[in-house]
Amino acid sequence: MSTSTTLLLRLAGISLASFSSGLGEMTYLQLSTVYGSLDSPIDLGGVAVGWFASGTGAAGLVGAGLWWVLRGLGVRVGLLICSVRRVVLRCGQS
């Protein structure tokens, strides 16, 4: 969708990405409340949320840094590189 020339498709892509991100975050935070009910002296729910917050903060910094590096190539090329990078990382995890 990033290579589309129509505004409607671009906005649809932004909406889908935002929705999926919000849904995943909301689900994780709801499930983390269950971890505190285990018979453990450590508050696992609090620990999990702390690590989650650290990860999202780092992702914001790394993402902004990556875009800073790629911005000289233009928006279209930068988004294509980021898209291909994501697919390569996903294949490497399998």
All heavy atoms as an XYZ file, in Angstrom:
675
protein
N       0.808     -1.195      0.000
C       0.000      0.000      0.000
C       0.855      1.265      0.000
O       0.372      2.309     -0.353
C      -0.928     -0.002      1.209
C      -1.982     -1.067      1.160
S      -3.103     -0.882      2.547
C      -4.270     -2.113      2.132
N       2.088      1.129      0.444
C       2.936      2.314      0.518
C       3.309      2.834     -0.864
O       3.644      4.007     -1.005
C       4.194      2.024      1.320
O       4.986      1.063      0.652
N       3.262      1.975     -1.867
C       3.610      2.421     -3.217
C       2.397      2.914     -3.983
O       2.523      3.303     -5.139
C       4.266      1.277     -4.007
O       3.352      0.181     -4.080
C       5.555      0.828     -3.339
N       1.246      2.911     -3.362
C       0.021      3.355     -4.024
C       0.054      4.856     -4.264
O       0.641      5.620     -3.502
C      -1.187      3.001     -3.159
O      -2.353      3.548     -3.711
N      -0.594      5.268     -5.324
C      -0.656      6.704     -5.622
C      -1.960      7.323     -5.145
O      -2.100      8.537     -5.170
C      -0.521      6.936     -7.145
O      -1.557      6.212     -7.819
C       0.838      6.488     -7.632
N      -2.917      6.510     -4.700
C      -4.186      7.058     -4.239
C      -4.174      7.240     -2.720
O      -3.631      6.420     -1.977
C      -5.361      6.133     -4.623
O      -5.197      4.874     -3.968
C      -5.421      5.926     -6.127
N      -4.770      8.306     -2.294
C      -4.820      8.641     -0.872
C      -5.634      7.626     -0.086
O      -5.275      7.274      1.038
C      -5.399     10.049     -0.689
C      -5.510     10.552      0.740
C      -4.134     10.629      1.383
C      -6.201     11.890      0.772
N      -6.701      7.110     -0.680
C      -7.562      6.167      0.017
C      -6.816      4.889      0.413
O      -6.932      4.408      1.542
C      -8.772      5.820     -0.853
C      -9.821      4.921     -0.209
C     -10.413      5.585      1.025
C     -10.906      4.594     -1.204
N      -6.006      4.341     -0.483
C      -5.243      3.141     -0.158
C      -4.162      3.418      0.886
O      -3.896      2.578      1.750
C      -4.607      2.556     -1.419
C      -5.543      1.724     -2.296
C      -4.821      1.265     -3.556
C      -6.076      0.536     -1.538
N      -3.557      4.568      0.816
C      -2.557      4.921      1.828
C      -3.189      5.036      3.210
O      -2.656      4.544      4.199
C      -1.870      6.225      1.467
C      -0.928      6.102      0.301
C      -0.280      7.413      0.010
N       0.580      7.316     -1.150
C       1.269      8.315     -1.631
N       1.206      9.503     -1.062
N       2.028      8.150     -2.693
N      -4.339      5.690      3.280
C      -5.030      5.824      4.562
C      -5.522      4.468      5.071
O      -5.509      4.218      6.280
C      -6.204      6.800      4.431
C      -5.821      8.262      4.241
C      -7.066      9.113      4.025
C      -5.024      8.771      5.419
N      -5.927      3.589      4.164
C      -6.345      2.241      4.561
C      -5.161      1.482      5.170
O      -5.309      0.780      6.173
C      -6.916      1.486      3.369
N      -3.991      1.605      4.588
C      -2.799      0.950      5.126
C      -2.435      1.468      6.503
O      -2.108      0.693      7.408
N      -2.501      2.775      6.678
C      -2.212      3.373      7.986
C      -3.232      2.903      9.017
O      -2.887      2.552     10.145
C      -2.203      4.911      7.875
C      -1.010      5.371      7.047
C      -2.187      5.556      9.260
C      -1.059      6.832      6.657
N      -4.496      2.849      8.618
C      -5.554      2.412      9.537
C      -5.377      0.956      9.947
O      -5.524      0.616     11.124
C      -6.922      2.602      8.887
O      -7.148      3.946      8.597
N      -5.066      0.082      9.000
C      -4.873     -1.334      9.312
C      -3.671     -1.549     10.230
O      -3.734     -2.342     11.176
C      -4.713     -2.144      8.028
C      -5.976     -2.349      7.203
C      -5.649     -3.039      5.881
C      -7.006     -3.138      7.981
N      -2.578     -0.852      9.965
C      -1.394     -0.985     10.812
C      -1.673     -0.483     12.225
O      -1.275     -1.113     13.211
C      -0.226     -0.228     10.198
N      -2.363      0.623     12.337
C      -2.683      1.181     13.648
C      -3.624      0.261     14.415
O      -3.448      0.019     15.610
C      -3.313      2.556     13.472
O      -3.676      3.093     14.709
N      -4.629     -0.280     13.729
C      -5.585     -1.179     14.374
C      -4.904     -2.445     14.874
O      -5.115     -2.870     16.016
C      -6.712     -1.541     13.397
C      -7.689     -2.528     13.958
C      -8.619     -2.135     14.912
C      -7.662     -3.847     13.552
C      -9.506     -3.052     15.446
C      -8.549     -4.764     14.075
C      -9.481     -4.367     15.025
N      -4.061     -3.048     14.049
C      -3.405     -4.290     14.458
C      -2.438     -4.048     15.616
O      -2.332     -4.863     16.527
C      -2.682     -4.934     13.282
O      -1.600     -4.139     12.856
N      -1.759     -2.925     15.607
C      -0.847     -2.597     16.701
C      -1.617     -2.391     18.003
O      -1.237     -2.911     19.055
C      -0.054     -1.343     16.346
O       0.739     -0.954     17.428
N      -2.686     -1.646     17.936
C      -3.500     -1.388     19.125
C      -4.147     -2.648     19.665
O      -4.223     -2.862     20.878
N      -4.601     -3.528     18.769
C      -5.227     -4.772     19.194
C      -4.217     -5.682     19.897
O      -4.514     -6.266     20.937
C      -5.837     -5.490     17.989
C      -6.628     -6.754     18.282
C      -7.853     -6.421     19.125
C      -7.047     -7.416     16.980
N      -3.021     -5.770     19.360
C      -1.991     -6.588     19.991
C      -1.581     -6.040     21.349
O      -1.395     -6.788     22.314
N      -1.451     -4.742     21.448
C      -1.058     -4.119     22.713
C      -2.140     -4.305     23.769
O      -1.857     -4.663     24.912
C      -0.798     -2.627     22.471
C      -0.068     -1.950     23.583
C       0.436     -0.579     23.165
O       0.946     -0.431     22.048
O       0.296      0.340     23.989
N      -3.378     -4.112     23.375
C      -4.493     -4.257     24.310
C      -4.610     -5.708     24.796
O      -4.799     -5.960     25.986
C      -5.798     -3.833     23.625
C      -7.013     -3.944     24.494
S      -8.501     -3.354     23.687
C      -8.582     -4.410     22.265
N      -4.437     -6.661     23.891
C      -4.517     -8.071     24.271
C      -3.402     -8.439     25.233
O      -3.622     -9.121     26.240
C      -4.435     -8.958     23.014
O      -5.485     -8.580     22.131
C      -4.561    -10.418     23.359
N      -2.196     -7.979     24.953
C      -1.059     -8.291     25.832
C      -1.283     -7.726     27.229
O      -1.058     -8.407     28.231
C       0.246     -7.751     25.248
C       1.385     -7.925     26.214
C       1.972     -9.168     26.387
C       1.842     -6.868     26.984
C       2.998     -9.355     27.302
C       2.857     -7.036     27.895
C       3.430     -8.278     28.046
O       4.430     -8.454     28.955
N      -1.715     -6.484     27.315
C      -1.897     -5.866     28.629
C      -3.022     -6.538     29.406
O      -2.946     -6.667     30.630
C      -2.148     -4.367     28.478
C      -0.931     -3.574     28.007
C      -1.307     -2.119     27.757
C       0.208     -3.667     29.000
N      -4.056     -7.003     28.713
C      -5.130     -7.726     29.402
C      -4.630     -9.075     29.907
O      -4.949     -9.491     31.016
C      -6.323     -7.933     28.473
C      -7.113     -6.676     28.235
C      -8.234     -6.888     27.245
O      -8.295     -7.891     26.553
N      -9.130     -5.927     27.154
N      -3.843     -9.773     29.104
C      -3.333    -11.081     29.520
C      -2.301    -10.963     30.641
O      -2.141    -11.884     31.436
C      -2.719    -11.808     28.326
C      -3.718    -12.337     27.302
C      -2.979    -12.915     26.097
C      -4.627    -13.377     27.910
N      -1.600     -9.850     30.722
C      -0.574     -9.702     31.760
C      -1.175     -9.617     33.155
O      -0.491     -9.875     34.139
C       0.293     -8.474     31.484
O      -0.463     -7.295     31.636
N      -2.463     -9.308     33.269
C      -3.099     -9.282     34.587
C      -3.255    -10.693     35.155
O      -3.341    -10.869     36.360
C      -4.481     -8.613     34.525
O      -5.326     -9.353     33.638
C      -4.368     -7.178     34.044
N      -3.258    -11.700     34.307
C      -3.388    -13.088     34.754
C      -2.109    -13.559     35.433
O      -2.148    -14.384     36.345
C      -3.726    -14.000     33.547
C      -3.773    -15.457     33.948
C      -5.036    -13.571     32.930
N      -0.958    -13.038     35.028
C       0.314    -13.512     35.550
C       0.468    -13.237     37.040
O       1.166    -13.940     37.732
C       1.487    -12.878     34.804
C       1.502    -13.202     33.341
C       1.829    -12.232     32.410
C       1.205    -14.463     32.878
C       1.854    -12.529     31.064
C       1.222    -14.765     31.545
C       1.542    -13.789     30.637
O       1.558    -14.085     29.320
N      -0.188    -12.234     37.564
C      -0.090    -11.921     38.978
C      -0.823    -12.919     39.863
O      -0.578    -12.997     41.051
N      -1.733    -13.715     39.290
C      -2.502    -14.654     40.089
C      -1.781    -15.974     40.324
O      -2.276    -16.825     41.033
C      -3.851    -14.923     39.406
O      -3.647    -15.599     38.185
N      -0.624    -16.180     39.751
C       0.145    -17.396     39.982
C       0.738    -17.368     41.384
O       0.969    -16.313     41.970
C       1.264    -17.521     38.942
C       0.820    -17.594     37.477
C       2.035    -17.567     36.567
C       0.012    -18.855     37.239
N       0.977    -18.537     41.949
C       1.563    -18.616     43.289
C       3.062    -18.385     43.203
O       3.861    -19.309     43.217
C       1.266    -19.983     43.912
C      -0.208    -20.170     44.205
O      -0.870    -19.154     44.478
O      -0.683    -21.310     44.151
N       3.426    -17.138     43.079
C       4.831    -16.774     42.944
C       5.099    -15.551     43.814
O       4.268    -14.641     43.887
C       5.145    -16.465     41.481
O       6.455    -15.985     41.353
N       6.245    -15.519     44.490
C       6.559    -14.343     45.309
C       6.858    -13.099     44.464
O       6.824    -11.988     44.956
C       7.791    -14.776     46.098
C       8.414    -15.852     45.285
C       7.280    -16.545     44.570
N       7.122    -13.296     43.185
C       7.427    -12.176     42.292
C       6.157    -11.779     41.549
O       5.406    -12.634     41.090
C       8.519    -12.576     41.283
C       9.782    -13.021     42.002
C       8.826    -11.426     40.334
C      10.821    -13.637     41.093
N       5.912    -10.492     41.444
C       4.766     -9.997     40.682
C       5.092    -10.104     39.192
O       5.649     -9.184     38.595
C       4.453     -8.555     41.070
C       3.303     -7.973     40.271
O       2.484     -8.745     39.746
O       3.238     -6.736     40.170
N       4.762    -11.246     38.596
C       5.119    -11.471     37.195
C       4.383    -10.528     36.251
O       4.908    -10.170     35.207
C       4.847    -12.931     36.825
C       5.676    -13.968     37.575
C       5.269    -15.366     37.189
C       7.151    -13.749     37.315
N       3.167    -10.137     36.614
C       2.433     -9.198     35.773
C       3.136     -7.854     35.678
O       3.283     -7.282     34.607
N       3.608     -7.368     36.813
C       4.328     -6.100     36.823
C       5.646     -6.178     36.072
O       6.033     -5.254     35.368
N       6.343     -7.301     36.230
C       7.611     -7.491     35.516
C       7.372     -7.534     34.018
O       8.094     -6.926     33.225
C       8.313     -8.783     36.007
C       9.512     -9.115     35.141
C       8.720     -8.633     37.453
N       6.314     -8.261     33.604
C       6.012     -8.386     32.177
C       5.660     -7.026     31.570
O       6.122     -6.688     30.479
C       4.859     -9.366     31.972
N       4.869     -6.245     32.287
C       4.497     -4.922     31.776
C       5.715     -3.999     31.723
O       5.873     -3.206     30.800
C       3.352     -4.309     32.617
C       3.111     -2.865     32.246
C       2.086     -5.113     32.439
N       6.610     -4.135     32.690
C       7.836     -3.324     32.679
C       8.711     -3.631     31.473
O       9.217     -2.728     30.806
N       8.895     -4.917     31.182
C       9.681     -5.301     29.997
C       8.987     -4.863     28.718
O       9.623     -4.440     27.747
C       9.929     -6.808     29.980
C      11.030     -7.217     30.886
C      10.909     -7.842     32.090
C      12.433     -7.009     30.687
N      12.150     -8.033     32.649
C      13.101     -7.537     31.806
C      13.179     -6.428     29.670
C      14.478     -7.507     31.939
C      14.556     -6.398     29.798
C      15.187     -6.932     30.917
N       7.654     -4.961     28.695
C       6.895     -4.527     27.523
C       7.098     -3.034     27.272
O       7.337     -2.601     26.144
C       5.411     -4.830     27.729
C       4.513     -4.295     26.666
C       4.428     -4.916     25.433
C       3.742     -3.171     26.893
C       3.598     -4.431     24.453
C       2.915     -2.673     25.918
C       2.829     -3.302     24.690
N       7.021     -2.245     28.340
C       7.207     -0.798     28.203
C       8.619     -0.466     27.734
O       8.814      0.425     26.903
C       6.908     -0.114     29.538
N       9.606     -1.187     28.237
C      10.985     -0.960     27.800
C      11.151     -1.296     26.322
O      11.834     -0.584     25.583
C      11.953     -1.817     28.620
O      11.882     -1.469     29.965
N      10.527     -2.394     25.899
C      10.636     -2.807     24.501
C       9.977     -1.830     23.552
O      10.517     -1.516     22.484
N       8.803     -1.301     23.934
C       8.132     -0.358     23.044
C       8.895      0.963     22.972
O       8.931      1.601     21.930
C       6.677     -0.110     23.480
O       6.658      0.310     24.842
C       5.834     -1.351     23.322
N       9.521      1.342     24.069
C      10.336      2.566     24.049
C      11.550      2.404     23.152
O      11.886      3.286     22.361
N      12.202      1.257     23.262
C      13.368      0.992     22.415
C      12.962      0.896     20.949
O      13.676      1.375     20.067
C      14.056     -0.301     22.851
N      11.805      0.292     20.685
C      11.339      0.178     19.301
C      11.090      1.563     18.696
O      11.377      1.788     17.518
C      10.067     -0.658     19.234
N      10.588      2.474     19.501
C      10.372      3.835     19.002
C      11.676      4.526     18.657
O      11.792      5.187     17.623
N      12.677      4.354     19.503
C      13.981      4.979     19.244
C      14.671      4.356     18.034
O      15.222      5.053     17.179
C      14.871      4.869     20.473
C      14.446      5.679     21.682
C      15.321      5.348     22.881
C      14.500      7.165     21.380
N      14.638      3.025     17.960
C      15.285      2.335     16.831
C      14.565      2.659     15.529
O      15.196      2.906     14.495
C      15.336      0.811     17.081
C      15.791      0.064     15.844
C      16.246      0.504     18.247
N      13.232      2.675     15.566
C      12.462      3.005     14.365
C      12.728      4.428     13.881
O      12.880      4.673     12.684
N      12.797      5.358     14.822
C      13.096      6.744     14.443
C      14.511      6.861     13.880
O      14.741      7.579     12.906
C      12.935      7.656     15.660
N      15.452      6.120     14.481
C      16.829      6.137     13.967
C      16.934      5.535     12.581
O      17.648      6.056     11.717
N      16.200      4.423     12.359
C      16.205      3.804     11.032
C      15.636      4.759      9.989
O      16.186      4.902      8.897
C      15.401      2.505     11.055
C      15.248      1.800      9.713
C      16.600      1.324      9.201
C      14.274      0.638      9.829
N      14.537      5.429     10.329
C      13.945      6.357      9.366
C      14.882      7.544      9.116
O      14.952      8.059      8.001
C      12.579      6.836      9.834
C      11.917      7.647      8.772
C      11.680      8.981      8.778
C      11.466      7.153      7.509
N      11.099      9.364      7.604
C      10.960      8.260      6.803
C      11.442      5.912      6.904
C      10.429      8.147      5.526
C      10.915      5.796      5.639
C      10.410      6.909      4.962
N      15.607      7.979     10.126
C      16.567      9.073      9.963
C      17.626      8.692      8.926
O      18.033      9.510      8.108
C      17.211      9.403     11.305
C      18.188     10.525     11.247
C      19.535     10.438     11.129
C      17.883     11.916     11.261
N      20.101     11.680     11.096
C      19.111     12.612     11.160
C      16.717     12.636     11.354
C      19.179     13.988     11.160
C      16.797     14.016     11.357
C      18.008     14.675     11.257
N      18.060      7.432      8.965
C      19.067      6.958      8.021
C      18.473      6.829      6.611
O      19.110      7.200      5.621
C      19.641      5.599      8.490
C      20.524      4.973      7.429
C      20.416      5.788      9.777
N      17.234      6.330      6.524
C      16.629      6.042      5.219
C      15.924      7.240      4.581
O      15.550      7.173      3.420
C      15.611      4.903      5.354
C      16.176      3.542      5.731
C      15.053      2.537      5.886
C      17.184      3.074      4.705
N      15.754      8.315      5.301
C      14.959      9.435      4.769
C      15.578     10.089      3.545
O      14.869     10.659      2.727
C      14.712     10.473      5.849
C      15.937     11.232      6.264
C      15.630     12.160      7.429
N      16.825     12.727      7.951
C      17.394     13.843      7.497
N      16.845     14.494      6.514
N      18.505     14.291      8.034
N      16.875      9.980      3.404
C      17.528     10.571      2.237
C      17.207      9.842      0.940
O      17.375     10.397     -0.146
N      16.712      8.610      1.044
C      16.372      7.843     -0.152
C      14.981      8.149     -0.678
O      14.612      7.698     -1.753
C      16.465      6.342      0.151
C      17.829      5.840      0.616
C      17.731      4.377      1.010
C      18.859      6.036     -0.473
N      14.197      8.866      0.071
C      12.824      9.163     -0.314
C      11.846      8.275      0.436
O      12.206      7.205      0.930
N      10.613      8.711      0.495
C       9.597      7.995      1.264
C       9.312      6.629      0.661
O       9.288      5.610      1.347
C       8.300      8.836      1.347
C       7.180      8.045      1.994
C       8.551     10.120      2.118
N       9.110      6.576     -0.644
C       8.745      5.315     -1.298
C       9.839      4.255     -1.136
O       9.576      3.119     -0.752
C       8.456      5.566     -2.774
C       7.861      4.389     -3.480
C       7.494      4.769     -4.889
N       6.540      5.870     -4.858
C       5.324      5.820     -5.387
N       4.945      4.743     -6.006
N       4.514      6.831     -5.321
N      11.071      4.615     -1.403
C      12.182      3.661     -1.299
C      12.419      3.280      0.162
O      12.650      2.108      0.484
C      13.462      4.251     -1.937
C      14.651      3.342     -1.713
C      13.245      4.490     -3.416
N      12.319      4.235      1.064
C      12.507      3.950      2.477
C      11.475      2.970      3.015
O      11.804      2.041      3.758
N      10.207      3.148      2.626
C       9.165      2.226      3.070
C       9.340      0.843      2.467
O       9.090     -0.170      3.126
C       7.786      2.789      2.728
C       7.326      3.968      3.572
C       6.012      4.519      3.053
C       7.191      3.568      5.021
N       9.774      0.781      1.227
C      10.021     -0.531      0.610
C      11.159     -1.265      1.310
O      11.082     -2.468      1.544
C      10.317     -0.370     -0.877
C       9.107     -0.089     -1.762
C       9.552      0.218     -3.185
C       8.147     -1.251     -1.743
N      12.211     -0.545      1.664
C      13.331     -1.171      2.377
C      12.864     -1.681      3.744
O      13.209     -2.799      4.150
C      14.510     -0.187      2.518
C      15.161      0.037      1.152
C      15.535     -0.698      3.529
C      16.201      1.128      1.144
N      12.080     -0.887      4.450
C      11.581     -1.316      5.760
C      10.656     -2.532      5.620
O      10.673     -3.421      6.469
C      10.843     -0.175      6.443
S      11.931      1.142      7.017
N       9.856     -2.587      4.564
C       8.960     -3.723      4.345
C       9.747     -4.993      4.055
O       9.454     -6.060      4.603
C       7.999     -3.438      3.188
O       7.190     -2.339      3.486
N      10.747     -4.897      3.206
C      11.563     -6.064      2.868
C      12.344     -6.517      4.098
O      12.472     -7.719      4.368
C      12.507     -5.743      1.684
C      13.534     -6.828      1.482
C      11.696     -5.522      0.426
N      12.828     -5.586      4.869
C      13.578     -5.910      6.084
C      12.714     -6.729      7.031
O      13.167     -7.691      7.625
C      14.037     -4.612      6.755
C      14.803     -4.818      8.026
C      15.111     -3.466      8.696
N      15.460     -3.663     10.064
C      14.596     -3.744     11.070
N      13.315     -3.616     10.847
N      15.004     -3.945     12.307
N      11.460     -6.382      7.173
C      10.547     -7.101      8.064
C      10.341     -8.542      7.598
O      10.325     -9.463      8.406
C       9.211     -6.369      8.151
C       8.247     -6.995      9.100
C       8.770     -6.831     10.519
N       8.140     -7.842     11.335
C       8.714     -8.409     12.369
N       9.923     -8.072     12.735
N       8.100     -9.316     13.055
N      10.183     -8.741      6.309
C       9.997    -10.089      5.770
C      11.266    -10.928      5.992
O      11.180    -12.094      6.381
C       9.633    -10.029      4.265
C       9.668    -11.402      3.624
C       8.273     -9.389      4.078
N      12.429    -10.337      5.781
C      13.686    -11.067      5.989
C      13.842    -11.458      7.460
O      14.242    -12.580      7.778
C      14.882    -10.206      5.510
C      16.207    -10.799      5.954
C      14.834    -10.043      4.008
N      13.507    -10.556      8.369
C      13.595    -10.878      9.795
C      12.622    -11.991     10.169
O      12.939    -12.865     10.963
C      13.297     -9.635     10.639
C      14.393     -8.575     10.670
C      13.922     -7.352     11.433
C      15.669     -9.126     11.278
N      11.427    -11.972      9.611
C      10.433    -13.000      9.897
C      10.897    -14.364      9.389
O      10.751    -15.367     10.061
C       9.088    -12.624      9.270
C       8.012    -13.654      9.460
C       7.596    -13.845     10.882
N       6.926    -12.657     11.344
C       6.579    -12.456     12.596
N       6.823    -13.370     13.504
N       5.986    -11.360     12.959
N      11.481    -14.405      8.192
C      11.974    -15.668      7.644
C      13.145    -16.192      8.469
O      13.323    -17.409      8.598
C      12.405    -15.483      6.192
S      11.021    -15.198      5.082
N      13.944    -15.318      9.022
C      15.080    -15.731      9.831
C      14.680    -16.327     11.158
O      15.413    -17.091     11.768
N      13.483    -15.997     11.661
C      13.012    -16.526     12.930
C      12.453    -17.936     12.799
O      12.310    -18.640     13.789
C      11.930    -15.627     13.510
C      12.455    -14.291     13.964
C      11.354    -13.377     14.446
O      10.167    -13.675     14.308
N      11.726    -12.250     15.025
N      12.128    -18.344     11.602
C      11.519    -19.675     11.407
C      12.489    -20.793     11.610
O      13.628    -20.752     11.413
C      10.930    -19.782     10.020
O       9.981    -18.772      9.810
